[in-house]
Amino acid sequence: MAKITARPISITNLHGRANIIILALFCADLRTETMSVDGKNWQTTRATIRERSMFTFDNNLFTDVKFVVQKAYGESESEQVIAVHKLLLSISSSVFEAMFYGELAETGDSIETRVSG
């Protein structure tokens, strides 16, 4: 059984005028392995959204598409798979937004591309 505790988190609004206090449940002392995808409750050891986001990027958690990059340099060839988050690419670039969410959006879970030099 999970021990549920609450901890206030301060979030500054976009205009910087005031802080909003949000009561965050499931942030502090969880004692169950079933609450986390990877079974390690990594969220409880990282205090900020920034730390949690960096952890997900470093560990490829919650990625939803992969770029398969085939590299050809002279006669040597190699392949690299890069796991990414559609949302993060889309909020950074209108090209990626169209690629993932536009009328002709990619529907597969991997995108192949070739680089040569």
C-alpha positions, -999 to +999 in steps of 0.1 A: +000+000+000+013+034-009+018+061+017+004+092+001+017+126+013+013+160-001+039+187-006+033+223-018+050+233-050+055+270-060+050+279-096+055+314-108+029+325-133+039+338-167+038+374-157+059+369-126+034+388-105+025+361-080+032+326-069+005+299-071+007+272-046-004+238-058-009+209-036+009+180-053-002+145-044+020+115-050+052+136-049+068+127-017+069+094+000+055+067-023+063+032-011+051+010-040+069-002-071+037-002-092+034+035-094+063+040-119+068+027-154+104+017-147+096+004-112+121+028-095+099+057-084+124+081-100+100+110-096+103+110-058+141+116-060+139+146-083+124+177-067+118+198-098+101+194-131+134+204-148+152+175-130+124+151-139+124+162-175+162+158-178+159+123-163+133+113-189+155+127-218+186+109-205+168+076-201+145+077-232+114+075-211+081+083-227+096+088-262+070+082-289+090+081-322+125+071-333+147+085-360+167+058-378+197+076-393+217+057-418+251+072-423+272+067-454+308+081-455+327+068-484+323+030-483+315+027-446+279+027-434+264+028-400+230+033-384+220+052-353+186+052-336+176+084-318+145+082-296+126+115-294+095+132-280+071+144-307+057+171-284+091+187-277+101+187-313+068+201-323+068+230-299+103+239-311+097+238-348+068+243-372+084+217-396+082+190-369+047+202-359+036+196-395+055+164-397+039+149-367+005+166-364-003+181-398-025+168-426+002+145-440+016+135-405+039+105-401+019+077-385+046+051-379+068+048-348+100+053-367+113+077-394+142+067-416+166+092-430+200+090-447+231+112-442+260+110-465+292+129-467 
